Amino acid sequence: SWLLYRLTGGKLHVTDASCASASGLFDPFTLQYVDLLLRMYHIPASMLPHVCDSGGDHFGLTAPHLFGHPVPIRCSIADQSASLFGSCCFSEGDTKVTLGTGTFLNVNTGRQPHASISGLYPLVGWRVADELVYMAEGSSSDTATLINWLQDMGLASSPDETSKIAASVSHTDGVMFIPSFSGIQAPVNDSQAAAGFIGLKPTTRPAHLVRAVLESIAFRIAQVYQLLKQEINHPCSLVRVDGGVSSNDLILQMTADLTGSQIERADSVEMSAVGAAYLAGISAGVWKDKEEVMKLRKVDVSFMPKDKNEKAEEKLNEWTRALDRFLHWYS
């Protein structure tokens, strides 16, 4: 809403349904601001932006002085909603994972918001005219932050090097890492969890530590993926990935092994920007519909499961046992 306000020279104070639902103040079930929360936090309803569709001509024009000429604004959409749209997850059950600062696993739930008691969030994917699409979201707060931490600790000089170092060993020598600098989210939901290594021994080398950190990202994806499968109950044989960390082949292959699903990476990892462009383009008439933009999607590489289910499940169970040691540490 702030960007739209500034872009239009203060003429508009609006937001779209996806951004509103991500605020926590907007009920995706009723598609209205939650009066109880507004009263609880002493937020006057009059100061909140009007909620409108994600695409259309109702966003007006940019102020002329910004770009030398008024430019039509045709889309406003939340980050992960845009990523879902950019990944062409247009059908109910379609699933994508964004590996950025954090990990966000989203599944298209069609016209029904998903109610969860395990930490999944029901959100509006997008709303355009009579099309209303919901998505369920599970997240892990630490992903790229882990890669940055490895660099800060001197264990790697760049994100690309972390992959090479991890690949220099075939296993972690029994070392496990718990990626909870910001607590552990769904399905554990423990904000007091500690981060750390377990299983260190005299034979542990830096490469084992780096690999353990990268593997922990895949373990967290698998945890959230299992929860989504249990609650959403949609068969999922394909997961599309994007985000900067999705360039790490080791993480994606391990994710394929742990989930038993094909992991597909497009030629662009910036799916939020792509999704916003697609929706704006459809709204402006550049493309006719979603079927037309689906033809624009190009796959860079697909990762197929290699490990047998029993072996992958054994790895995840061992890591989950390690996770239990770090829960409630700060309570």
VMD Tcl script that draws the C-alpha trace (Angstrom):
set ca {
  {0.00 0.00 0.00}
  {2.90 2.38 0.75}
  {4.48 1.71 -2.65}
  {1.17 2.27 -4.44}
  {0.64 5.44 -2.43}
  {4.08 6.76 -3.39}
  {3.90 5.63 -7.01}
  {0.59 7.39 -7.54}
  {1.76 10.58 -5.86}
  {-0.46 10.00 -2.82}
  {-3.66 9.51 -4.81}
  {-4.33 5.90 -3.78}
  {-4.34 4.15 -0.42}
  {-5.12 0.57 -1.48}
  {-3.72 -2.93 -1.31}
  {-4.70 -6.21 -2.88}
  {-6.25 -9.26 -1.20}
  {-2.98 -11.25 -1.16}
  {-0.99 -8.50 0.55}
  {-3.83 -7.88 3.00}
  {-4.05 -11.55 3.98}
  {-0.29 -11.68 4.57}
  {-0.57 -8.80 7.05}
  {-2.27 -10.95 9.70}
  {-5.01 -8.34 10.12}
  {-7.15 -9.62 7.24}
  {-9.26 -12.77 7.58}
  {-8.87 -14.91 4.42}
  {-12.06 -16.78 5.28}
  {-14.32 -13.70 5.44}
  {-12.13 -11.48 3.22}
  {-12.44 -8.65 5.74}
  {-10.20 -6.99 8.30}
  {-10.55 -8.65 11.70}
  {-12.32 -6.18 13.96}
  {-11.18 -8.01 17.12}
  {-7.51 -7.58 16.19}
  {-7.98 -3.94 15.26}
  {-9.52 -3.23 18.65}
  {-6.88 -5.33 20.44}
  {-4.00 -3.40 18.84}
  {-5.84 -0.04 18.82}
  {-5.67 0.29 15.04}
  {-8.35 2.57 13.57}
  {-10.02 0.85 10.60}
  {-9.97 4.18 8.76}
  {-6.16 4.11 8.50}
  {-6.08 0.73 6.71}
  {-5.90 0.55 2.91}
  {-8.91 -0.44 0.85}
  {-8.60 -4.05 -0.34}
  {-9.03 -4.66 -4.06}
  {-8.26 -7.28 -6.71}
  {-4.65 -8.30 -7.42}
  {-4.83 -7.31 -11.08}
  {-6.77 -4.75 -13.08}
  {-6.91 -1.08 -14.01}
  {-7.95 0.17 -10.56}
  {-4.39 1.00 -9.44}
  {-4.27 4.07 -11.65}
  {-1.12 5.65 -13.07}
  {2.29 6.50 -11.70}
  {2.96 10.17 -10.96}
  {4.28 11.80 -14.18}
  {7.50 13.09 -12.61}
  {8.70 9.60 -11.59}
  {9.33 8.17 -15.07}
  {8.74 11.21 -17.27}
  {5.30 9.96 -18.23}
  {2.36 8.35 -16.40}
  {2.71 4.55 -16.47}
  {-0.30 2.28 -15.83}
  {-0.07 0.09 -12.71}
  {-1.79 -3.21 -13.42}
  {-0.84 -5.48 -10.53}
  {-0.23 -5.64 -6.80}
  {0.52 -9.05 -5.33}
  {2.30 -10.43 -2.25}
  {5.76 -12.01 -2.50}
  {4.91 -15.71 -2.18}
  {1.63 -15.33 -4.05}
  {3.59 -13.84 -6.94}
  {6.07 -16.70 -6.75}
  {3.21 -19.23 -6.93}
  {1.80 -17.40 -9.96}
  {5.22 -17.08 -11.60}
  {5.81 -20.81 -11.09}
  {2.57 -21.42 -13.01}
  {0.99 -23.23 -10.07}
  {-2.48 -22.51 -11.39}
  {-4.22 -25.79 -10.52}
  {-5.37 -27.01 -7.13}
  {-2.60 -29.06 -5.53}
  {0.23 -27.41 -7.49}
  {3.19 -26.86 -5.15}
  {6.27 -24.65 -5.11}
  {9.14 -23.97 -2.70}
  {10.92 -20.62 -2.52}
  {14.43 -20.82 -1.06}
  {15.37 -17.27 -0.19}
  {16.22 -15.68 3.14}
  {13.79 -18.25 4.49}
  {12.02 -21.23 2.95}
  {8.38 -20.92 1.90}
  {6.45 -23.96 0.75}
  {3.09 -23.08 -0.83}
  {0.34 -25.21 -2.30}
  {-2.60 -23.98 -4.37}
  {-5.79 -24.92 -2.45}
  {-8.23 -23.63 -5.04}
  {-11.25 -21.64 -3.87}
  {-11.06 -22.91 -0.29}
  {-8.76 -21.51 2.42}
  {-7.04 -24.22 4.45}
  {-7.58 -24.28 8.21}
  {-4.58 -25.72 10.07}
  {-3.75 -26.43 13.70}
  {-0.11 -27.29 12.96}
  {1.27 -23.95 11.84}
  {0.30 -23.69 8.17}
  {-1.10 -20.34 7.07}
  {-4.21 -19.92 4.91}
  {-3.53 -17.05 2.52}
  {-5.06 -15.48 -0.55}
  {-2.99 -16.39 -3.58}
  {-4.63 -13.88 -5.89}
  {-8.04 -12.42 -6.62}
  {-8.91 -11.16 -10.08}
  {-12.57 -10.50 -10.95}
  {-14.44 -13.75 -10.24}
  {-11.25 -15.82 -9.82}
  {-10.27 -16.29 -6.19}
  {-7.34 -18.62 -5.45}
  {-6.12 -19.56 -1.99}
  {-2.85 -21.11 -0.92}
  {-1.54 -22.80 2.21}
  {1.93 -21.83 3.41}
  {4.49 -23.52 5.60}
  {7.79 -21.81 6.28}
  {11.26 -22.12 7.76}
  {12.83 -18.80 8.73}
  {16.49 -19.71 8.20}
  {17.77 -20.58 4.74}
  {20.00 -18.00 3.02}
  {20.81 -16.76 6.53}
  {22.56 -20.10 7.07}
  {24.65 -19.69 3.92}
  {25.61 -16.18 5.04}
  {26.53 -17.53 8.48}
  {28.87 -20.11 6.93}
  {30.61 -17.27 5.13}
  {30.78 -15.12 8.27}
  {32.35 -18.06 10.15}
  {35.02 -18.45 7.47}
  {33.81 -21.91 6.42}
  {33.17 -20.71 2.86}
  {33.91 -17.57 0.87}
  {30.77 -17.57 -1.29}
  {27.42 -19.37 -1.68}
  {28.77 -21.29 -4.68}
  {31.73 -22.50 -2.65}
  {29.46 -23.97 0.04}
  {28.07 -26.36 -2.55}
  {31.55 -27.37 -3.73}
  {32.83 -27.88 -0.18}
  {29.79 -29.96 0.79}
  {30.16 -32.09 -2.33}
  {33.79 -32.83 -1.46}
  {32.55 -35.32 1.16}
  {29.90 -38.00 0.63}
  {28.36 -37.66 4.09}
  {28.50 -35.54 7.24}
  {30.40 -38.11 9.32}
  {27.38 -38.31 11.62}
  {27.17 -34.55 12.23}
  {23.71 -32.96 12.30}
  {22.88 -29.25 12.26}
  {19.68 -27.71 13.61}
  {18.85 -24.50 11.66}
  {16.93 -22.61 14.32}
  {18.54 -19.18 14.60}
  {14.94 -17.92 14.49}
  {13.34 -20.88 16.20}
  {11.72 -23.82 14.43}
  {8.46 -23.23 12.59}
  {5.82 -25.73 11.40}
  {5.27 -28.49 12.24}
  {7.33 -28.13 15.46}
  {6.51 -24.47 16.20}
  {9.09 -23.83 18.91}
  {10.32 -20.24 19.08}
  {12.61 -21.19 21.98}
  {14.62 -23.80 20.04}
  {18.39 -23.39 19.81}
  {20.59 -23.76 16.75}
  {23.70 -25.92 16.75}
  {25.67 -28.99 15.73}
  {25.43 -32.40 17.31}
  {27.50 -35.51 16.66}
  {30.92 -33.83 16.48}
  {33.94 -36.09 16.86}
  {37.72 -36.01 16.23}
  {37.20 -36.99 12.59}
  {34.86 -34.05 11.90}
  {36.21 -31.68 9.27}
  {34.95 -28.28 8.00}
  {33.43 -29.93 4.92}
  {31.27 -32.10 7.19}
  {29.98 -29.01 8.97}
  {29.16 -27.23 5.71}
  {27.37 -30.30 4.35}
  {25.41 -30.70 7.59}
  {24.17 -27.09 7.32}
  {23.05 -27.55 3.71}
  {21.38 -30.86 4.52}
  {19.45 -29.21 7.36}
  {17.72 -26.97 4.79}
  {16.52 -30.06 2.92}
  {15.38 -31.69 6.18}
  {13.25 -28.65 7.02}
  {11.70 -28.66 3.53}
  {10.86 -32.36 3.99}
  {9.25 -31.68 7.38}
  {6.95 -28.99 6.01}
  {6.27 -31.01 2.86}
  {5.10 -34.00 4.92}
  {2.81 -31.74 6.93}
  {1.31 -30.24 3.78}
  {0.70 -33.70 2.33}
  {-1.02 -34.82 5.54}
  {-3.25 -31.79 5.85}
  {-3.93 -30.82 2.25}
  {-4.28 -34.42 1.06}
  {-3.36 -33.69 -2.55}
  {-1.09 -36.05 -4.49}
  {2.10 -34.19 -5.33}
  {4.69 -35.71 -7.63}
  {6.20 -32.40 -8.75}
  {7.54 -29.47 -6.71}
  {8.72 -26.31 -8.45}
  {11.51 -24.36 -6.76}
  {12.81 -20.81 -6.99}
  {14.84 -18.32 -4.95}
  {18.57 -17.73 -4.71}
  {19.35 -20.88 -2.69}
  {17.58 -23.05 -5.29}
  {20.76 -22.80 -7.36}
  {22.31 -25.28 -4.90}
  {22.05 -28.69 -6.59}
  {22.98 -30.64 -3.47}
  {20.02 -29.23 -1.53}
  {17.60 -29.89 -4.39}
  {18.73 -33.47 -4.95}
  {18.45 -34.24 -1.26}
  {15.00 -32.63 -1.22}
  {13.95 -34.91 -4.07}
  {15.25 -37.93 -2.16}
  {13.52 -36.96 1.10}
  {10.16 -36.04 -0.44}
  {10.08 -38.69 -3.14}
  {9.00 -35.99 -5.59}
  {10.46 -34.54 -8.76}
  {12.04 -31.15 -8.03}
  {11.89 -28.73 -10.95}
  {13.97 -25.55 -11.22}
  {13.11 -23.00 -13.90}
  {15.68 -21.04 -15.87}
  {14.91 -18.01 -13.67}
  {14.97 -18.23 -9.87}
  {13.27 -14.82 -9.44}
  {9.70 -16.14 -9.63}
  {8.16 -13.38 -7.49}
  {9.19 -10.78 -10.06}
  {8.14 -13.08 -12.91}
  {4.74 -13.72 -11.31}
  {4.03 -10.02 -10.80}
  {5.03 -9.38 -14.42}
  {2.79 -12.21 -15.68}
  {-0.24 -10.94 -13.77}
  {0.38 -7.34 -14.82}
  {0.81 -8.48 -18.42}
  {-2.46 -10.40 -18.41}
  {-4.24 -7.41 -16.83}
  {-2.77 -5.10 -19.49}
  {-3.62 -7.42 -22.38}
  {-0.02 -8.41 -23.20}
  {-1.07 -12.04 -22.73}
  {-4.56 -13.39 -23.09}
  {-4.69 -15.69 -20.06}
  {-2.74 -18.01 -17.73}
  {-2.61 -20.74 -20.37}
  {-0.64 -18.39 -22.60}
  {1.93 -17.48 -19.94}
  {2.38 -21.17 -19.07}
  {3.98 -21.59 -22.48}
  {6.67 -19.10 -21.42}
  {7.90 -21.27 -18.54}
  {11.26 -22.89 -19.25}
  {12.74 -25.59 -17.03}
  {16.46 -25.48 -16.31}
  {16.81 -28.87 -14.61}
  {14.76 -31.51 -12.83}
  {15.95 -33.61 -9.89}
  {14.51 -37.10 -9.53}
  {14.59 -39.12 -6.27}
  {17.62 -41.41 -6.09}
  {17.64 -42.76 -2.54}
  {15.20 -45.51 -1.67}
  {12.33 -44.34 0.55}
  {13.62 -46.35 3.52}
  {17.07 -44.74 3.40}
  {15.69 -41.22 3.03}
  {13.22 -41.79 5.86}
  {16.03 -43.11 8.06}
  {18.04 -39.91 7.46}
  {15.07 -37.70 8.30}
  {14.25 -39.69 11.43}
  {17.84 -39.40 12.66}
  {17.82 -35.64 12.07}
  {14.46 -35.32 13.84}
  {15.95 -37.15 16.83}
  {18.77 -34.59 16.86}
  {16.24 -31.74 16.62}
  {14.55 -32.94 19.80}
  {17.76 -32.18 21.74}
  {17.55 -28.48 20.83}
  {13.89 -27.78 21.55}
  {12.75 -25.45 24.38}
  {16.38 -24.46 25.02}
  {15.62 -20.83 25.85}
  {12.45 -21.47 27.83}
}
mol new
graphics top color blue
foreach p $ca { graphics top sphere $p radius 0.5 }
foreach p [lrange $ca 0 end-1] q [lrange $ca 1 end] { graphics top cylinder $p $q radius 0.2 }
display resetview
